[in-house]
Each structure stands twice: as structure tokens, then as C-alpha cells.
């Protein structure tokens, strides 16, 4: 005997149920609908003749969904005479658990992308830029001026990125009426880029103050300090590049592949 499965219309009804119970994000709805569908189909394994509305009612009651608050006239949880609902809502707890699970998943994905950015040839590039900055510091007679020049270059680059590059390359438009945790994560990349940029400016200010140590330091210690500062600036800059460019690009690709029907052309 074939196993009974949900139809497309019945799955749509489960999405309707999630929307009615304030499940904001569509990707969280997908997780919950899969959870509900699996429970309903498990009931059908032992009772394949059970009508969908009754199976949905039973599963909803197990999850703490109020059956006497239908989402619409044709709700999947109709009021069935003689049945009483007395349990506390476990649906809200399941929803919050799924949201946390997805947030952790997307955070891990973000750090994975950042980690994958630091591979060859990025490692060679990091060492090359470190040596170049170190060489500029060594050849310059005014470390403060060099620091301010680097700072100005970075501020200009950040402004160009936010005004021109991000809107053109990484902006993602979705149809109205839908919310996604993954899209929220995509927006988080831009905020992270701005935050990283402001932090990086503070790093430059630190470098400027550090340059003053050249007035009266042991020369060998200052040599080591210059090398450390050059490496730290390079590492910070490439990390910002990973956050601002590589990660948003990959998240945009992920979103477009997972939810192409919701992306505006």
C-alpha cells in the first residue's frame, strides 16, 4: 500500500496556519511546515483514512495550536464539536527554537565564508601587503603622515563601497509581503561592514598614536612594532574586505538559488 502524502494545497494550508500564528519569516515557515507535515503523515501511517482536517487538528493540538482560532473560513483547524483545547501553546516554543536554529545556521555560514576567504592566494596577498606597508613605514620620515594617508584612503574606499559598489553589486530586492531570516542576514552584512569600517578607523587612530613612539623608543623594539602594526592593519583590512565583498556576494547567491521566485528581476 502506498504511503499517503500531503498535496500541494494541503501544504499551502499549513503555510497559512504558520502565517496566522505570527511566524514572520518564510524560511522559518518552511521548517515548521516540514515539522507539521511529517507529524501528519506519521498519523496517516497508522490511520491512512483519517481526513486531513482531523489529522491537522490533532497535530495542531499536540503542538499547542488553538484549534478554535481558525486562520480563515477554510482553516485546516476547524472547530470540531466535543473537543476541548486545554494545553499551553507549544507552537510558539517550536517557532522560537526553529528561529534560533536558523540564526545559528546562518551565523555559521557567515563565519565559514569568512574563513574560506583566507586561503591561497589571499595568504600570499596578506604577506605582500604587510611587507609593502612595513616598507612604507621604514622608508618614511613621518609615520604620522603615512598613517593619516592610509586612514584617508580607507575612509574614501568605504564611502565608495557604501554609495556605489554595495547598491550595484550586492543589493537584493525581494517581493513585498515576505520576510526571510536569510535576507535579514544579508542586511546584517551591510551593518557589519559599516561597524567594521568604524572600528577600522579607530585602529588607524591607534596607529597614529603608536607612531609617536618613534620619538623615544629602543630602535629594535620599534622595528618589531612597525612589523606588528603592518600585519595587523593588513589582516584587519582583508577581514573587512571579506565581510564587505565576499560574504554578501555569496549570501546573495544562496538566497537567489533557494528563493528565486521571491527575487525581483
ABEGO torsion letter per residue (X at the ends): XBBBBBBAAAAAAAAAAAAAAGBABAAAAAAAAAAAAAAAAAAAAABAABBAAAAAAAAAAAAGBBAABBABAABABBBBBGBBBABBBAAAAAAAAAAAAAAAAAAAAAAAAAAAABBOAAAAAAAAAAAAAAAAAAABABAAAAAAAAAAAAAAAAAAAAAAAAAAAABBBBBBGBBBAAAAAAAAAAAAAAAAAAAAAAAAAAAAAAAAAAABBBAAAAAAAAAAAAAAAAAAAAAAAAAAAAAAAAAAAAAAAABAAABBX
